[in-house]
Amino acid sequence: MSKQRVLIVDDEPDILSLLEMTLARMGLETRGARNLAEARRALARDDIDLCLTDMKLPDGSGIDLVRAIQEREEPLPVAVITAYGNVEAAVESLKAGAFDFVSKPVNLAMLRRLVRAAVRQVDHHPDRRSRDVLLGESAAMQRLRGLIVKVSRGQAPVYISGESGTGKELVARLIHEKSPRSEGPFVPVNCGAIPSELMESEFFGHRRGSFTGAVSDKAGLFQAAEGGTLFLDEIAELPLSMQVKLLRALQERSVRPVGAEHEVPVDVRVVSATHTSLEDLVRGGAFREDLFYRINVIPLQVPPLRERRQDIPLLIEHVLARLAKRSGERPPSVAPEALRALSGYDFPGNVRELENILERAMTLCEDGLIREADLQLRPVPAADSRAVSLDDQLEDLQRESILRALEDNRYNKTATARALGITFRALRYRLKKLGID
């Protein structure tokens, strides 16, 4: 670990001394401050690399110091010490820009992990070229790329929302790759693809003999992501029983494997995503409100393709070049009428649908030229004078599909959910939302 200088702000002499000794043993220089005024003078006078501040100070709040540091030309990582169990204060500090937080009484092992991660951030260069690219020159995409760089510096949970096919997992990977955790693992998991009876074991691991079939110890997804990022895609699909356990894991930063007597500490940043509205699920009682606020510390919205049409030509060029490289052929050209058709199409499936359309068109086209007929675009319903919104159209289609499935299954909800490929809980929520009695 390179020699770094840490500012510790706490008005309790015993805690200040304990933190100084702990960090000194890690090879770090320390500067102490007992209040906000002394902290500001130290920041102005010394070359500080990391700040660790108590929440309650004699002349103000540690969050005031977090905000002041974020306004500097070159902000530095700052972590906040909060009272035990004060989740609201911890979330507020993360939203203000804190790198991380630790609760009193301070767990020194957890503190050392936090400081190591912060020091890696100081040494990290976020401008290194990523293996993945988030293409687009529209204002929405430029703003999204800027937010990715900002949120990658911290440890706060990130919630990515957006329609299916917009690239939410790509955004999560970029956050990981640009973060100090980039040398650690990136572990993506689709929450809707894990059977409910296996979820606890998959997430937290299990001990040998804890249940039938547990012939050996197994590490869970949290342990697999140790030191890195755990991406929970389609988090809305988690059953309520699992939501409670996930909330505890996020708050305590530890997990208890199935069959184990003690919890195991984990150092993981959680990034979650879904294409549905978590706010609606919270209002409908299908998603816990406390978990929603815990994962939604930093929200990121990925725009749909129809809201950034100017990026479509660039995406077409990129996708065709990638597909042609895979097949060993030259990328085909796109006829002007085909380009106009693609630029005017609404893309319900977004970038993923664009990729599928172009892959199909490459197979069908002749003479190395993609024509409009090769695209086989789905017809867009004609707009009427009432200007029906896309959400209304989707709700109508959803209502029609559910009613048809109910009739086919003689109004047996369990069989209907199975036929639709969704959980019974998800069907019940949709019936309530769509007003189907």
N, C-alpha and C positions, 0 to 999 in steps of 0.2 A: 504494500500500500504506500503510495507516494505521500510525502509530507504535506498535509493540508492543515489549514487553520480554521478552527471551529469557535463560533461565538455562542456561549451558553448564557441564557437569560433566565434567572430565577431568584426570587427574593428570600428563599430559605437557604441559609449558609450550608447546612448539612447536605442538602440535595445538590447544591452547586459544587461542593467539594467532591461528593461521590461521582458526579458526572465528569468532572475534570479528571479525576484519577482513572476512571474507566476509559476515557478517550485517550489519555496520555499513554496507557498501556497498549493502545492500538497504534501508537506511533504518531499521534496527531498533536498539533499545538492547540492550545485553548486560550480563549479570552473570556473573562467572566463579566457579567453585568447584572445589577440587582433590579433594574427598572427600565422602562422604555427610553427615558432620557439618556441613561448610560449606554444602552444598546445602540441608539442612533449615533452617539459620539464615536463609539467603537467602529461602527460601519463606515463612518466618514473618515476615520483616522487610519484604520488597519485594512490590510488586504484579506478580507474574510472569504472563505470558500463555502462554508456551511453554517447555518444558524439553527440552534435548538432552543426554543423558548417555552416558558410556562404559559398557560392560558391566562391565569389571573395574576396581574402585576399591580404594584401599589399605585401607579399612575396611568393605568389603562388595561387594555386587553392584548393578549398575544396576537390576536387576529389583526389588530391595528398595525402591528409590526409586520405581519405577513403581507398585508396590503401595501405597506410602504416599500417593502423589498421588491414586490412585483412591479412597482412603478419605476424602479431603477433602470438605467439604460442596459445594464447586464444583470438581470435578476439571478440570485443564487438560491440553491435549495434551502428551504426552511421547514423544519418539523416542529409540531406543537405537542406539548405535554398537557393532557387533559385529565380531569377527575375521572375516577373509575366509573364506568357505566354511563358517562355523559356522551351518548352517541350524537345528540343534536349538536353539541359543541364541536365534536370531531368532524362531522359532516360540514358544518359551517366553515371550519378552518380549511378543509379540502377545497370547498367552493371558492374560498378567497385566494387560493393558489398555493396552499401548503403542499410540500412534497409528500408528507406522511404525518402520522400522529402516533403517540405512545401514551398509554394510560398510567396513572399513579395507582398503587406503588409501582415504580418503574421496574420492569423486568429487564435485567441487564443483558441477557442473551438476545432478547428482542431488540433492545436498543442498539446492540452491536450490529445486528443484521441490517437495521435501518440505516445506520451510519455508513456501513460498507456500500449499500446501494446508493446512498447519496454521493459518496466519494467516486463511485463508478460514473455517476452522472457528470460530475465535475470534469473527469478525465475523458468523458465520451464526446465524440464529434458527431452531432446529428446530421451533418450534411453529407455523410458518406452515401454513395449511390445504393439504393435499395434494389433487391432482386425483383421486386414488383413495382408496377407503375400505375398511378391513378391518373388516367389520361383526361384531358379536357382543358380548354382555355377560357371557358365561360366564367362569369363572376362567381357563380355558385361553387364551381370546382376549385377555383383559386382560394376562395374563403375556406372550403373544407380542408384543402392541403395545409393552409396556415394553422387551422385548429388542430390538425393532427400533430404538427410539430410542437405546438404548445402543450397539448395534453400528454405527449409522450415523455415529457420531462418529469412528471410526477408519478405517484403511486395510487391516486384516487381511482375508484371504480369508474368505468366509462360505459355508458349505455348508448348503443348505436341503433337508431331507428331508420326505417326506410322500406319501400316496397320490395317484393321478391325480385331478385335479379339485378339489384342496383349495385352490388359489390360490397356488402357489409363485412364479409369475412376478409376481403382485401384491405379494407380500412383498418380492421383489427390487426392484421399482419403488419401493416405499415406502422401503426402505433407501437407494436412490439419491436420492430426492426430499428426504429429511430430512438428507442428508449435505452437506458442503461442496462436493461434486462435482455438486450439483443443477443448476448452470448448464451443465455439460458434457453430452455425449450419454449416453443409455442404449441400449445395443446388445444386444438379445436374439438368441440363435441357438440353434436346435435341433440339437444335435450329431448326432442320428440321421437328420437330413434331408439331410446333406451327403455326397455320394459319397466314398468313402475316397480315391480317386485325386485328388480336388480339394481335400482338407482342408488340406494345407499351404499351398496358394495362397490359399484362402479365409481362413484364420486369419492368415497372415503377409504376404500379398501376393506379387507377383512382378514381375520386370523384363521389359521388352520382349525377345522373342526367347528367353526362357529355356526355352520348350517350344512345341510346335506349337499355334498358336492364340493365343499371347501376343503380340498385335499392338501392345500399348502397356503402359506401367507401370500396375500396379493396386495400390492400398492394400488391406491386409487388414483383418479385423475388429478386430484389436488397434489398428491405426492409426485406424480409424473411431471407436473408443471413447476416443481420446486425451483425457485430462483428465476422463473420466467413468467409467462402469461397464460392464463386459462381463459379460453374463449368459449362462452356459453351461448351457442346459437339457438334461436327459437326458445328462449328461456320461458316464454309464456306457456309452454307445454308442460312445465313442471307441476306435478300434483301438489296440493296444499301441504300435505304431510312432508314432502321433500323441501318445500319452500321454507318451512320452519327450521329445518336442519341446515340449509344453506345459509340462512340469516345468521345462525349462531356461528357457523364457520367463518363468515365474513367479519363478524364483530370480534370474535375471540382470536382469530387468526390461528386456529388449530382445528383439527378434525379427530374424531374418534372412530377408528376402524371397527367394523362389525365384529363383535366378540372380544374387543380389547377393553381393558379396565381403565386405561388412562388415555387422555387426548395427546395428539402428536402435533407440535407446532409446525406451521407451514408458512413459507415465504412466497406468496403468489399474488400477482395482480390479476384481478378479474375484469374482463371485458365481456359484456353481454349484448345480445341483439335479438330483435324479433321484427317480423313484418306486420304484426298486428298492433293494435293500440293497447298498451299496458294500462293507460289511464282508464279506458273503458272496462278492462278486466277488473281493475281495482273497484270501480263503481259497481260492477256486477257481482263482486264478492268472489271472483275466481282467481284473484292474485292478491297477495298480502300487501297492504299499504306500507307497512314498515320495511318490507324487503324492497318494494319499489323505490322508496326514498334512499335506501342504502345503496342500490346499484345505480341509481340515477343521479349520482353526484355530478358527473360531467356528461351532459347529453350531446350527442352528435346526430345530425339529420343528414342522411345521404339523399340527394335530390333524385327524383325520377328522370328518366331520359327525355321525356316530353317537355321538361322544364329547362333543358339545356340543349336545344336542338342544334345550336351552332357547333356543338362538339361531335355531331353525328358523322360528318365527312372524315374527321381525324380518326374516329373509332373504326369506321369502315376500312380505311387504309391500314390501320394497325392489325385488325382482325384478319383481313385477307392476306397480309404478309405472313402472319403467324400460321395460318392454315396452309398456305402454299409451301412454307418452309417444312412443315410436317410431312407433306406429300411429295416434296422434292420437285415441285413444279413452279413455274413463274406465276405470280399473282395475277388474276384476271383484271381487266378494266371494268368500269361500271358505266353503263350508258347514262346520258343525261336524264332521260325520263325515269330510269330506275333510281337515280340519286334523288330526284324530286319526290318520288314516291316514298322512299325511305325517310327523307327529311320531313315529310308531312304526316307520317304514320305515328300513332300515339304510343306504341310499344308497351302494352300492358305487362309484358314480361321483362321490360327494360333491357339492359345490356346483354343479359343472358339470352333473351329472345333475339336480339340483333345478331349474336354469334350463331345461333341456330339457323336463322334465315340465310345468312351468308354462306354457311357450310352447305346448306341444301342448294343454294343458288350456284355454288361452284360445281356441284355435281351435275346440275341440269344444264348449265350454260354451254354454248358452242362457240368455237372460234375465239376463245379467250375473252369473251365479252358478256357480262351479266346484263340481261335485259329485264324490263319490268315483269314480264311473264315468268321469268325464272325465280322471282322472289316469292311468289305465291302468298302474298300478304292476306291476312284475314280481313274480310270486309268490315269497315267501321260503320256502326249504325248511324243512319242519317239523323242529324240534329233537328229537333222540331222547335217551334216557337217558344216552348217553355224552357229551353236551355237546361235540360236535365243534367245534373252533375254526374261526374264519373262515379262518385260514391253511391249515388242513388241507383245507377245502372248496375253496379256490382251487387248491391243489396237485392235488387230485383232478381238477378241471376241466381244469387245464393238462395233466396227464398223459393224460387221455382225448383231448384235442384233438391232442396231439403224436402219440400212437399211431395215431389215425385218419389223420392227415396222412402218417405214415410208410407205412402200408398203402396209401394212395391213390397214393403215389409210389414204390411197390415198394422201400421202405427206402433210397432214394437221399437222403442227407442234404442235399446241395446243393439238390435240387429241393424237398425238404420245407421247408427254410428259406425258399426263395422263395415257396412256397405259404402259409406262415404269416406272411409279411411281416416276417421278422426276419433278422438276419445269421447266417451260418454259425457264427461264434464264439458268438453268443448261443444258438443251438440246441444247440451242443456243451455249453455251460455248463448249460443246462436239463436236458439228458439226464443229465448227471452228477449234478446236484442231485436230480433225481427218481428216480434209480436205474434208469433205462431202459437196458438193455444192447442 
